[in-house]
Amino acid sequence: MRQDCLQTANTLNLTPFTLHLNMGTLIEIIGWIGSVLIVGAYYFNINGKLKATSPLYIWSNLFGGLFFVVNTWYHHAFPSAVVNIIWVVIAANALFKKK
């Protein structure tokens, strides 16, 4: 079984460097999804289509913030990561207040 996995990895030319690039790509995708969630929620809120108290707005901000935390932490952008952790705490607090 292990031999088959190694042979498949060799056939696909998978190296630790390739896997790192794939992880980097995943982190970038997560960051872009976070961006779309936060900016999208803000856009709909500003245009009167989504109230700031609506669960969709709050969940979009919570997940967008979490995705930004992952992305900024990966890039060692710690001040941005801290801002996004606070962003997530605020969104989580709003969700718990609604219950």
N, C-alpha and C positions, 0 to 999 in steps of 0.2 A: 504494500500500500504506500509506504513512504517513498519507495523507489519510483512508483508511478507518479506521485506528486512532484518529486524532484525532476523527473523526466519531462513532465508537463511544464513546469516552471522554466526549464532550460529551453524547451521548444518555443515558448512564448517570450523568451529573452527577459524574464522577470529578474530583476536584481533589487537589492535593498534601495538603491537610488531610484529605480522606477517606482517602487512602492512608496517612497517618500514623495515623489512627484504626484502620485495618485492621491495621497493624503492631503497634500497641498491644494490640489484641485478640489477635493471635497470640502476643505476648509473655506476656500474661496466661494464655492457654491452656497455653503451655509451662510457666509457673510452677505452675499447678494440677496438671498431669500430674506434674511433679517432686514436688509435695507428696504426691500419691496414691502414687507409687512409694516414697518414703521412709517415710511413715507406714504404708503397707500392709505393707511389708517388716518394719518394726518391730513392728507388730501381730502378724503371723504368727510372728515370732521369739519375742516375749514369751509367746505362747500355745502355744509348743512345736510349731508346724506347719512352721517353717522355721528351719533351723540357720544361725547366723551365718557358718558356713564354706561354706554352699551357694552354688554359682554364681548361682542366681536372686537370693538375698539381696544378694550383692555387686554384680551387674549392676544391680539395682534401685537400690541406693545410688549407684552410679557415674552412671547416667543421670539419676536424680533430682537428684543434686548438680550435674551439668552443666546441667540445665534451670533449676535455681535460680540458677546463675551467670549464665546469660543473662538471667533475669528481674531479678535484683538489680542487675546491671550496667546494664541498661536504665533502671532506676529510680534509678541513682546511689547505691545503698545499698552502698557499697564495703566496709564492714566485714563485712556479710553475704556479699558476693561472695567475699571472702578466706576466710571460714570454709568456704564451699562449695567453693572451689578446694582447700583442704586436705582436705575430705571426699572429693573426687574422687581426689586423690593417694593417700589411704589405701585407698580401694576398688581403685584400679588396682594398688597395691602388693600387696594381697591376691590379686588375680587372677594377677599374675606369680609369686607364691609358690606358687600351686596348680599351676603348669605344671612 
